[in-house]
Amino acid sequence: MGKKDDDPQTARMGRPAGFARADAVKAAMNYVWKKGFLAASATELAEAMEIQRSSFYNSFGDREALFREVLALYGAQAPDAPLRQIQPGDSVIPAVVSVLRNVCHIRATDAEARGCLVCNGVAELAGIDDRIGALLEKAVKQQVALMERLFSQAVRQRELPAVDDIAGTAKSFVAFLIGLNILSKVVRSEKQLWASCRQFLLGLGVSKAFVK
């Protein structure tokens, strides 16, 4: 969060016009992550960001525009973000295993059991909100396309056995990842979450050497 004004009255009125936008978006992200998008009114978001409601509209336009910034921020720090950094020729499976281990650790150690903001949003908004729901659906489809590319690369590099249906394998991975994030809101044991990942990876044909 940005530095607060020492004057209590000024602090109650919210951040000055030159507030740190990044801090405000982060505060909004944490609020939506915990409460959900539909439950987060413009007034509540402004309070969470410590800005006046007028500043909220002047700076972000509306809740949808703010949520787009929230999604961008979350995507950059999400535990699966390293998958988007894999380049042609890079090892795929060690990175996938590392990401799943990191998901298990981060979700199990989150005291608020928030799960994944995107997964939560899909469950809340897909088919309900035409604009935000469509944005989240696009994010999931992009993840499927990414995994299709990565698994194709892994097969070519002989990190995985030949796969008859790469597209289906990519969808199954994304479905598993979504399920894992939701499961982590209930199962709070990193060891148990990883046991599920291990079984899934072995089912994909990943060598036991990677999933000890």
N, C-alpha and C positions, 0 to 999 in steps of 0.2 A: 504494500500500500504506500501511497505517497505521504509525504510529511504533512501532518495536520497543523492548522493554524493554532497558535497558543491561546487565542481569544475563544472562550467557550461558545459565545454567541455566533462567531464566524464559523466555528467548527460545526455547529448544529445546522448552519445554512448550507454546508457542503463545501466541496473543493472550489478554489478560485478558478477563474476562466482558464488559466494555464495549467490545469491539473495534468498529471501524468496519465496519458491515455492508456498506456500499456498496463499500469496498475489498476485502472478502472475496469478494463476488459477482463483482467485476471480475477478481480473481485466478482464481476458478473458471471464469469465461468464457474467459479466455485459455488455461487448461489444457485445457478441453474443446475449444476451437477448434483447438488443435494436436493433441491426442491422440485426440479422439473421445469420445462419451459412454460407449460400451460398455467402452472401455479404462480409463475413469476410475473407480476404486473409491472408496468413501467415505474410506478411509484416505489415498489419494493426493490426493483433493480437500481433505481437512483439512490435509494437509501443504502443499499449494499455497496455501491460504488462511491458513496459519500459525496454525491453531487446533487445539485438541485434538479428538480424534475425538468425545469426549463433548459438546464444545461444538458440533460439527457437527450431531449429532442433536438437541441441545436447541434450537439456533437455527433449523435448516432442516427438521428432521423426517426427510427422506430425500433420496436423489439426485434423484428425480423433482421434488419440490418445489423443490429448488435449481435444477434445470434450467429450471423455469418462470421463475424470477427471472433466470436467465442469458439466456433468450430475450427477456425484456422489456428487459433492459439492452442486449442486442445490437441489438434492433429499433430502439431509440431513437437509436442511433449509426450504424446501417447506412447505406451511401451512397445507398440508395434511399428513405430515410426522408422526404426532402422531398416525395416524391410524395403522401404522406398529408396534407400541409399544403395542397394545392391546393384552393381553394374555388370554388364556382360563379362564373363570370365571369372567373376568373384564366386567364392564358395557360397552355396545357398543353404544347404541343410544345417551347418553349424550356426548360421545366423538365425534360421527359423527356430532351432532348439533354444538358442540364447534368448530370443524374444519370448517364447513360451515360458521359459524359466522366470524371466523378468516379470511377465504378467502375473504369474503365480505369487511371486514375492510382493509385488506392489499391491495387488488386490488383497492378499492376506494380511498385510501390515497396515492397511487403511482402516483406521479406527472407526470411521464413519460408514464403512462398507458401501461406498458409492458405486462400485462397479465401473463400467465404461460409460462416459457421457454419450458417446454416439449410440451404443447399444441401447442405453436407456431411452434416448431420443427416438430411435426407431420403434421401440415398443410403445412409446407414448404417442407418436405423431404420424407414423406411416399410415396412410389411408384415412387420416383424421384432418390434418392440416395440409392443404394442397401445396403450399409454397415450401414451408419448412420440411414437411414430410418428404416432398420430392427431393429436396436438397440432401436429406439423410439417405434416401434410397440411392441417390447418385453416388454417395460416399461408399455405400456397401458394394455397389456394382463396380466401382473403381478398385475396391479391394479384391474383388473376385478376379478382375482382369489382371491385376498385379500378381496375384498368386498363380494364375494360369501361366503368365510369363516366367515366373520364378521356377515353377515346377517343371516347365518345359526345359528351362536351362539346367536344372538339376538332373534331369534324365539325360540330356546331351552330355553332361559332364560326368555321367555315371555315378552320381551321388544317390540316385534312386533307380530302382529297376524300371524297365519299360512300363509305361502306363497306357492302357487302352483308351481311357477317357480323361484327358488332362483337364478339360473344362469341368467335368463332374468332380474331379479330385480337388480342384480349386474351390468349388462351391462347398464341398464337404469340409474343407479346412476353415473357410470363413464361417460356416455354420457352427463348427466346433468352437472357434474362437469366440463367437457371440455367446454360445452356450456357456463357455468357461467363464466369461465375464459376468454373466447372470448368476451362475452357480456360486461364484465367489462372494456374492452378497449374502449367501446362506452358509456355505461351507467356508469356514474361516481358517482352515489349516493349509498352509503352504505345501506341506508334504502330501496331503490328500489331493490337492489340486494338481500337483505335479504328477501324481500317480495316474490321474486321468489323461494328462498330456502324454505321458510315456506310453500308455496303451494305444492311444491314437496314433502316435508317431510310428510305433512298431507295426501297426496295421497298414500304414502307408508304405512300409518297406524300408524305413530308416534303420540303419545298422544299430545294433545294440551298443556298439562302442560309443555312439553319440548320446545315448539316453540312459546312461548308468544312474 
